[in-house]
C-alpha cells in the first residue's frame, strides 16, 4: 500500500452526520449518558472501529474502546479520542469530530498495512458534558482511575440513579474500576477538537496547537442592601444592591481584561424584589474566571474579591461569596505541543498556539498521562449550539495533520 493514503474527509463528514441522527429529538441534537441514543451512537462507533481494523468493545462505564496493535502485540499505546455525549440542543462536531477523525486516521494506517512501534487506542467517552447527572468527565475519569464511586448515587431529573442507569444499560457499576488504564501502558493522550472559539477563524487559520485547558473558579455572589420606594428614598441614602452589583461586574471586567488569556464572566444575575418602582434589596450573580495559568487565575479571583468587598463596604451593603467550583489548569505537555506543531508545519501551515477556554476530557486524562490537543477552526467560534459548523476542507486539514502527528509520534520522554 502506498504512503499517499490519507484520511477521508467525506467519510468523517458522513459519520458526524450519522451520529447527529442519534438524538432524543429529530429537531434538536441531544444525546446523554446511558440513554438509548448513546447505545445507538456506540453501536455505530464500534462498527466503524472494526471496519478501520481495530478490536472494539464497550468498557465498564460505557466508553467505546478501539485498539489497533503496533508492530507486535501488547505494546504501550497512544490514546486518541474525545466524547460522544452532547449538551441539549447541541452541534454536530463538539466531541464527535475528535472520535471520528481518530478512527479515520487508524483506517488510513490499516489501509496502508502500516503498523507502528506502539499501539493506538481510540476512545469515545460516554460522558464528558455531565448533562444527565450533573457531574462531568465520567468516562475519562474512569479511564484515568479517578472515578468517584459516590457519584453512583446521583439521580437524573426523572429520579433514576446513575447506578440504576448503568445496570439498565447492561453494565455492572461494581466493575467501573476495571476501565482504568495503567500508567505504564499509556504513552500519551492526544485529542482533535473544534476550537469552540473565534481565534483561528479571525486569523484565517485551519488548525492550532493547544497550550493548556484553562483552569476555572466559579462563585455565587449575594449582595444584600435595602429595598425601598423608588420615588421616596433620596439617592444619597440608598443601599441599592443592584447598583453595587453593577459596579462589581465592571470591576470584574476591568481586572480580567488586564491580562492576556484571562477571562471573567458574569453569566447570571437575579434582582429582588424585581419591581419597576422598588429599589433592589437583594441581588444574586455568578462569576466565572478562567486562565491557562493557575497563578494568574487565583490572583485575579483574589483581586476581584477584594474589589467587591471595597465596593460593598462603600455602598453599605452586605456581600456573601460562595465558591462553587475550582478546577486547575490542565497543561498540554511541551513535547506533545512540539510534535503537533511539527505536523502542522509539515503541511506548510502556520503554527499557532492558543489555550482552550472550554473543558475537555484531557482535564481528567492528565492524571494518567501527558496530554496534547489539536484545534480545528469552527464557524464564528460557535459551539454547544445547532449553528456549530466546520468546513469539509478544515476537516480534511485537521485529519491530515493528526495522521501525520500519529505516524511520526515519538514517545521519547513521555513519562519522564
C-alpha positions as CSV (number, residue, x, y, z in Angstrom):
1,X,0.0,0.0,0.0
2,X,1.3,3.5,-0.8
3,X,2.1,6.1,1.8
4,X,-0.2,8.6,0.0
5,X,-3.3,7.1,1.5
6,X,-4.9,9.8,3.6
7,X,-8.0,10.1,5.9
8,X,-11.3,10.5,4.0
9,X,-12.8,13.9,4.9
10,X,-16.1,12.9,3.2
11,X,-16.3,9.8,5.4
12,X,-15.6,11.9,8.5
13,X,-18.4,14.2,7.4
14,X,-20.8,11.3,6.8
15,X,-20.0,9.8,10.2
16,X,-20.6,13.0,12.0
17,X,-24.0,13.3,10.2
18,X,-24.9,9.8,11.2
19,X,-24.0,10.4,14.9
20,X,-26.1,13.6,14.8
21,X,-29.2,11.4,14.0
22,X,-28.7,9.5,17.3
23,X,-30.8,12.1,19.2
24,X,-33.7,12.3,21.6
25,X,-35.4,14.7,19.2
26,X,-35.2,14.9,15.4
27,X,-35.1,18.7,15.5
28,X,-32.6,19.2,18.3
29,X,-29.5,17.1,18.9
30,X,-29.4,15.7,22.4
31,X,-27.6,12.6,23.5
32,X,-26.9,12.0,27.1
33,X,-25.1,9.4,29.2
34,X,-26.6,5.8,29.3
35,X,-29.5,6.7,27.0
36,X,-30.9,4.6,24.1
37,X,-29.4,7.3,21.9
38,X,-26.0,6.6,23.3
39,X,-26.5,3.0,22.6
40,X,-27.2,3.7,19.0
41,X,-24.2,6.0,18.7
42,X,-21.9,3.5,20.4
43,X,-23.1,0.7,18.0
44,X,-22.1,2.9,15.1
45,X,-18.8,3.9,16.5
46,X,-17.8,0.3,17.5
47,X,-18.7,-0.8,13.9
48,X,-16.5,2.0,12.4
49,X,-13.7,1.0,14.7
50,X,-13.9,-2.6,13.5
51,X,-14.1,-1.5,9.9
52,X,-10.9,0.5,10.5
53,X,-9.0,-2.6,11.6
54,X,-9.4,-2.3,15.4
55,X,-10.7,-4.6,18.0
56,X,-13.6,-2.8,19.7
57,X,-15.7,-3.0,22.9
58,X,-17.7,-1.0,25.4
59,X,-15.8,-0.7,28.7
60,X,-17.2,-0.9,32.2
61,X,-18.6,2.7,32.1
62,X,-19.8,2.6,28.5
63,X,-16.9,4.2,26.7
64,X,-16.2,2.9,23.2
65,X,-12.7,1.5,23.1
66,X,-10.9,0.6,19.9
67,X,-7.4,-0.9,19.8
68,X,-5.0,-1.1,16.8
69,X,-2.0,-3.1,17.7
70,X,1.5,-2.0,17.0
71,X,4.2,-3.9,15.1
72,X,3.9,-6.5,17.9
73,X,1.0,-7.2,20.3
74,X,0.8,-5.7,23.7
75,X,2.8,-2.6,23.2
76,X,2.1,0.6,25.2
77,X,-0.5,2.8,23.4
78,X,-1.0,6.3,22.2
79,X,-4.6,7.1,23.3
80,X,-6.7,9.3,20.9
81,X,-10.3,10.3,21.2
82,X,-13.0,12.6,22.6
83,X,-16.6,12.4,23.8
84,X,-19.8,11.1,22.3
85,X,-22.4,12.7,24.6
86,X,-23.8,16.2,23.9
87,X,-25.3,19.1,25.7
88,X,-29.0,19.7,25.0
89,X,-29.8,21.2,21.6
90,X,-26.1,20.7,20.6
91,X,-24.0,21.0,17.5
92,X,-22.7,18.1,15.4
93,X,-18.9,18.3,16.0
94,X,-18.1,19.0,19.6
95,X,-16.6,15.8,20.7
96,X,-17.8,13.7,17.8
97,X,-15.3,15.1,15.3
98,X,-12.4,14.0,17.5
99,X,-13.7,10.4,17.8
100,X,-14.5,10.1,14.1
101,X,-11.2,11.7,12.9
102,X,-9.2,9.4,15.1
103,X,-10.9,6.4,13.8
104,X,-10.4,7.6,10.2
105,X,-6.7,8.1,10.9
106,X,-6.4,4.5,12.0
107,X,-8.4,3.4,8.9
108,X,-5.8,5.1,6.8
109,X,-3.0,3.3,8.6
110,X,-4.8,-0.1,8.2
111,X,-5.4,0.5,4.5
112,X,-1.7,1.1,4.1
113,X,-1.0,-2.1,6.1
114,X,1.1,0.1,8.4
115,X,1.9,-0.9,12.0
116,X,3.7,1.5,14.3
117,X,6.2,0.8,17.2
118,X,3.3,1.4,19.6
119,X,-0.4,0.6,19.8
120,X,-3.2,3.0,19.3
121,X,-6.3,3.2,21.3
122,X,-9.3,5.3,20.2
123,X,-11.7,6.2,23.0
124,X,-15.2,7.5,22.5
125,X,-16.0,8.8,26.0
126,X,-19.5,8.1,27.2
127,X,-19.9,11.2,29.3
128,X,-18.0,14.5,29.3
129,X,-20.7,17.1,29.4
130,X,-22.4,15.9,32.6
131,X,-25.9,16.8,31.4
132,X,-27.8,13.8,32.8
133,X,-26.4,13.6,36.3
134,X,-24.8,17.0,36.8
135,X,-21.2,15.7,37.1
136,X,-18.7,15.9,34.2
137,X,-15.9,13.8,32.7
138,X,-17.3,10.5,33.9
139,X,-15.9,8.4,31.1
140,X,-12.4,9.9,31.1
141,X,-12.2,9.8,34.9
142,X,-13.0,6.1,34.8
143,X,-10.1,5.6,32.3
144,X,-7.8,7.8,34.4
145,X,-8.7,5.8,37.5
146,X,-10.2,8.8,39.4
147,X,-13.9,8.0,39.1
148,X,-15.6,8.7,42.4
149,X,-17.9,5.8,43.3
150,X,-20.1,8.1,45.5
151,X,-21.4,9.7,42.2
152,X,-23.3,6.4,41.6
153,X,-25.9,7.8,43.9
154,X,-26.6,10.9,41.8
155,X,-30.0,10.9,40.2
156,X,-31.3,12.4,37.0
157,X,-34.4,14.6,36.6
158,X,-36.6,11.5,36.5
159,X,-35.2,10.2,39.8
160,X,-33.1,7.4,38.2
161,X,-29.7,6.9,39.9
162,X,-26.5,6.6,38.0
163,X,-26.1,3.1,39.5
164,X,-29.5,2.0,38.2
165,X,-28.9,3.6,34.7
166,X,-25.6,1.7,34.4
167,X,-27.4,-1.5,35.3
168,X,-30.3,-0.8,32.9
169,X,-27.6,-0.2,30.2
170,X,-26.2,-3.7,30.8
171,X,-23.1,-2.6,32.8
172,X,-22.0,-3.5,36.3
173,X,-21.4,-0.4,38.5
174,X,-19.2,-2.5,40.7
175,X,-16.8,-3.1,37.9
176,X,-16.1,0.6,36.8
177,X,-12.6,0.4,38.3
178,X,-11.7,-2.1,35.6
179,X,-12.0,0.6,33.0
180,X,-8.9,2.3,34.4
181,X,-5.7,2.2,32.3
182,X,-2.3,1.7,33.8
183,X,0.2,4.5,33.6
184,X,2.9,2.2,32.1
185,X,0.6,1.1,29.3
186,X,-0.2,4.6,28.1
187,X,2.4,6.8,26.2
188,X,0.2,9.9,25.9
189,X,-3.3,11.2,25.1
190,X,-4.0,13.4,22.1
191,X,-7.3,14.9,21.1
192,X,-8.6,16.6,17.9
193,X,-11.4,19.0,18.7
194,X,-13.2,22.0,17.3
195,X,-11.8,25.2,18.8
196,X,-15.2,26.4,20.3
197,X,-13.8,29.9,20.0
198,X,-13.2,32.5,17.2
199,X,-9.4,32.9,17.3
200,X,-8.5,30.6,14.4
201,X,-11.2,31.9,12.2
202,X,-10.2,35.6,13.0
203,X,-6.7,34.8,11.9
204,X,-7.5,32.8,8.8
205,X,-6.1,29.5,10.2
206,X,-7.4,26.0,9.9
207,X,-5.8,24.4,12.9
208,X,-3.9,25.3,16.1
209,X,-1.9,23.7,18.9
210,X,-3.5,23.9,22.3
211,X,-1.2,25.0,25.2
212,X,-3.5,24.3,28.1
213,X,-7.0,23.7,29.1
214,X,-7.9,26.6,31.3
215,X,-8.4,26.3,35.0
216,X,-11.6,27.9,36.4
217,X,-13.0,29.4,39.5
218,X,-16.8,29.9,39.9
219,X,-18.6,31.8,42.6
220,X,-22.2,32.6,43.5
221,X,-22.4,36.1,44.9
222,X,-25.2,37.5,47.1
223,X,-25.4,41.3,47.8
224,X,-27.9,42.4,50.5
225,X,-29.0,46.0,50.5
226,X,-32.2,47.6,51.5
227,X,-35.3,47.6,49.3
228,X,-37.2,50.9,49.3
229,X,-39.6,53.1,47.3
230,X,-38.1,54.3,44.1
231,X,-39.8,57.7,44.5
232,X,-39.2,58.5,48.1
233,X,-35.7,57.4,49.0
234,X,-33.0,60.0,48.1
235,X,-30.1,58.8,46.0
236,X,-27.5,59.5,48.8
237,X,-29.4,57.4,51.3
238,X,-29.9,54.3,49.3
239,X,-28.5,50.8,49.8
240,X,-29.1,49.7,46.3
241,X,-27.9,46.1,45.8
242,X,-28.1,46.3,42.0
243,X,-26.0,49.4,41.8
244,X,-23.4,47.7,43.9
245,X,-23.6,44.6,41.8
246,X,-23.2,46.7,38.6
247,X,-20.1,48.2,39.9
248,X,-18.8,44.8,40.9
249,X,-19.5,43.5,37.4
250,X,-17.4,46.3,35.8
251,X,-14.6,45.7,38.3
252,X,-14.5,42.0,37.2
253,X,-14.4,43.0,33.6
254,X,-11.7,45.6,34.2
255,X,-9.5,43.1,36.2
256,X,-9.8,40.2,33.8
257,X,-9.3,42.4,30.7
258,X,-5.9,43.4,32.0
259,X,-4.1,40.1,31.4
260,X,-3.9,38.2,28.1
261,X,-6.0,35.0,28.0
262,X,-7.5,35.7,31.4
263,X,-11.3,35.9,31.1
264,X,-14.0,36.7,33.6
265,X,-17.8,36.4,33.1
266,X,-20.9,37.3,35.0
267,X,-23.3,35.0,33.2
268,X,-26.4,35.1,35.5
269,X,-27.9,37.9,37.6
270,X,-31.1,37.9,39.6
271,X,-32.6,41.0,41.2
272,X,-35.1,41.0,44.1
273,X,-37.8,42.0,44.5
274,X,-37.7,42.8,40.8
275,X,-40.3,45.6,40.6
276,X,-40.1,48.7,38.5
277,X,-40.8,51.1,41.4
278,X,-38.7,49.3,44.1
279,X,-35.0,49.9,44.8
280,X,-33.4,46.4,44.5
281,X,-32.7,45.0,48.0
282,X,-31.0,41.8,47.0
283,X,-29.0,40.6,44.1
284,X,-27.5,37.2,43.2
285,X,-25.0,36.8,40.4
286,X,-22.4,34.3,39.2
287,X,-18.7,34.8,38.4
288,X,-16.6,32.5,36.2
289,X,-12.9,33.3,36.0
290,X,-10.6,31.2,33.7
291,X,-6.9,31.3,32.7
292,X,-4.4,28.9,31.2
293,X,-2.1,29.8,34.2
294,X,-3.3,28.9,37.7
295,X,-1.3,31.7,39.4
296,X,-2.9,34.4,37.2
297,X,-6.4,32.9,37.8
298,X,-6.0,32.8,41.5
299,X,-4.6,36.3,41.7
300,X,-7.5,37.6,39.7
301,X,-10.0,35.8,41.9
302,X,-8.4,37.3,45.0
303,X,-8.3,40.8,43.5
304,X,-11.9,40.6,42.4
305,X,-13.0,39.6,45.9
306,X,-11.0,42.5,47.4
307,X,-12.6,44.9,44.9
308,X,-16.1,43.7,45.6
309,X,-15.6,44.0,49.4
310,X,-14.5,47.6,49.0
311,X,-17.4,48.4,46.7
312,X,-19.9,46.9,49.0
313,X,-18.4,48.5,52.1
314,X,-18.6,51.9,50.5
315,X,-22.2,51.4,49.4
316,X,-23.2,50.0,52.9
317,X,-24.4,46.7,51.5
318,X,-23.5,43.2,52.7
319,X,-21.5,40.8,50.5
320,X,-21.6,37.0,50.6
321,X,-19.2,35.0,48.3
322,X,-19.9,31.2,47.8
323,X,-17.2,29.4,45.9
324,X,-19.0,26.7,43.8
325,X,-16.2,25.3,41.6
326,X,-12.4,25.3,41.3
327,X,-10.5,23.3,38.6
328,X,-6.8,23.6,38.0
329,X,-5.3,24.2,34.6
330,X,-4.5,21.0,32.6
331,X,-1.3,22.0,30.7
332,X,-0.5,20.3,27.4
333,X,2.9,18.7,27.6
334,X,5.6,20.7,25.8
335,X,6.9,17.6,24.0
336,X,3.5,16.9,22.6
337,X,2.9,20.5,21.6
338,X,6.2,20.4,19.7
339,X,5.2,17.3,17.8
340,X,1.7,18.5,16.9
341,X,3.3,21.8,15.8
342,X,5.8,19.9,13.6
343,X,2.9,18.0,12.0
344,X,1.2,21.4,11.2
345,X,4.4,22.9,9.8
346,X,5.0,19.8,7.6
347,X,1.6,20.6,6.0
348,X,3.0,24.0,5.2
349,X,0.7,25.8,7.6
350,X,1.5,28.4,10.3
351,X,1.8,27.0,13.8
352,X,-0.5,28.9,16.1
353,X,-0.6,28.1,19.8
354,X,-3.6,29.0,21.9
355,X,-5.3,28.0,25.1
356,X,-8.6,26.3,25.5
357,X,-11.2,28.2,27.5
358,X,-13.6,25.2,27.4
359,X,-13.1,22.0,29.3
360,X,-12.2,18.7,27.7
361,X,-11.5,15.1,28.6
362,X,-7.8,15.9,28.9
363,X,-8.6,17.5,32.2
364,X,-9.2,14.0,33.6
365,X,-6.6,12.2,31.5
366,X,-3.8,14.5,32.7
367,X,-3.9,12.4,36.0
368,X,-2.9,9.4,33.9
369,X,-0.6,10.6,31.2
370,X,0.7,13.7,29.3
371,X,-1.9,15.3,27.1
372,X,-1.9,17.2,23.8
373,X,-4.6,18.8,21.7
374,X,-5.1,19.9,18.1
375,X,-7.8,22.5,17.5
376,X,-9.8,22.8,14.2
377,X,-11.4,26.0,13.2
378,X,-15.2,26.3,13.6
379,X,-17.5,28.9,12.1
380,X,-17.9,32.0,14.3
381,X,-16.4,30.2,17.2
382,X,-19.9,28.9,18.0
383,X,-20.4,25.6,19.9
384,X,-22.9,24.0,22.2
385,X,-25.4,25.2,19.6
386,X,-27.1,23.9,16.5
387,X,-25.2,26.5,14.5
388,X,-21.9,24.8,15.2
389,X,-20.2,24.3,11.9
390,X,-16.9,23.4,10.2
391,X,-15.9,23.0,6.5
392,X,-15.1,19.8,4.7
393,X,-11.7,21.4,3.9
394,X,-10.9,22.1,7.6
395,X,-12.0,18.5,8.5
396,X,-9.6,17.3,5.9
397,X,-6.7,19.5,7.1
398,X,-7.3,18.5,10.7
399,X,-7.3,14.8,9.9
400,X,-4.2,15.1,7.7
401,X,-2.3,16.9,10.4
402,X,-3.5,14.4,13.1
403,X,-2.4,11.4,10.9
404,X,1.0,13.0,10.3
405,X,1.3,13.5,14.1
406,X,0.4,9.9,14.8
407,X,2.8,8.4,12.2
408,X,5.7,10.5,13.4
409,X,4.9,10.2,17.1
410,X,8.0,9.7,19.3
411,X,7.2,8.6,22.9
412,X,10.6,9.9,24.0
413,X,10.5,11.3,27.5
414,X,6.7,11.0,27.7
415,X,6.7,9.7,31.3
416,X,9.9,11.3,32.5
